[in-house]
Amino acid sequence: MRIATWNVNSLRSRIDRVEAFLRRHDVDVLAVQETKAREDQLPLMGLQAAGYEIAAAGVNQWNGVAVISRVGLDDVTSGFDQMPGWGEPLAPESRAIGATCDGVRIWSLYVPNGRKPDDPHYVYKLDWLARLRDAAAPWLAEQTALVGDWNIAPRDDDVFDIAAFAKDTHVTPPERAAFQGFLDDGYADLARPYTSEPDIYTYWDYYRQRFERNRGMRIDFLLGSPSVAARVTGAFVDRDERAGQGASDHAPVVVDLAG
């Protein structure tokens, strides 16, 4: 089974790219982030005609997540237990959706950005990650994949220049500790063993030709429970999907599972 994650930065704007990506790489399950639309606003006919089912959660032009699968889509759940909310009044955002696809529980996750270390959104981000970790601990005994845009670069070599991010979110010790917590619990970074070369990133800002100069970050990950990690046979980042007019600022990450 081939699974992938991709922050598409508007599914409506990039549906043609998504359909082409699925065909080109013969993907079975795609977890999508930043759909930026309600489910009834999404152009899904092409995906459905190609044999895919879609589960989506979205309430407005911000956030939004989806799971696109051609190998089953069962037990769909929007949000996880005790997922914190944001705003006044507090309300859950569309940042997590889970579905079982051919026996694997896939969670498409869009972790809050955090904005700045002194911003309330940063506190929200850390709380969101802590609640997710609590919810995900029992899932380790199952075939589970936590995939998506984590908005964290867990290692110094996951950014093009760590000094340039010294005052930024994504690389602060509390964020990195939160990410490491999932690994300490038993989840494995499924793609890194196959994408360990220098300067492999998954996100490049549109600003100042960051992509063309490869000044990027690795912030998109697939974390798997032990039974999923044991099935991994390969992985890659589709860097070419970040190129060209109308590209998302993220590239897809693809992982192959045996069986």
C-alpha positions, 0 to 999 in steps of 0.5 A: 500500500502506498500512502502519502501526505501533502499540505496542498494549500487549497484543494480547490485551487490545486485539485488538478495537481492532486489528481495528477499526483495520485495517477503519477505515483499510483497512491492508495491513500493521500492525507491532505492538509489545508483544504481551505473549504467546507466538504460541500465546496470541494471539487471531488467528482474527478477523484470519485471517478478515479475510484477514490473515496473522500472524508473531509473536515472543514468549516471555512477558508482556513485549515481543513483536512481530508483523507482520500482513499481507494482501499476503503474509508471506514470509521471516519472521525473528525477531531480526536478526544480532548482536542483543544479549540481556538478563538473567542469563543473557543471552538475546535478547528478542522485540524484532524481527521481519521479513517481506517484504510485497508486496516491502517488507521490514517490520521491527517493532521494539520498541527497549529503553526504557533506563529511566534513563541510569545503568541497565544497561538504558540501555547495553543500549539503545544497544548494541541500536541500534548492532547494529541500525544495523550490520544495517540498513546493507546493507538500504538497497539494498532496499525496507526499512522499520524501523518501531515503538516506538523509545523515542527522541524525536529532537527537542525538539519531540517532547516536550511540555516538554523541561525535564520530560525533562531527566533522563530517557531518550528524549532524551539525546544518545547516544540521539538520536545513535543515531537520527540515525545511521540517517538519516545512513546514508540512511533517511528518516523517512517520516511526519514530512513529513506530520505536521510540525505542532506538538504531534503525538505518538504516546505519552501516559502514563496518568499525570495525564491526559497524553492529555487535556492533550496532554502527549505524546511522539513516539517511534513512527517508520517509517524507510524506505530510499530506494526506499520513501521515494520511494513515500510519498504521505501519512501521519498519526497516528491520535490518536483511537485513543488515546482512550476506555476500554481504549486503548493508551498509544500511537497508530498511525502510518500511511503510504501508499505508491504502487504 
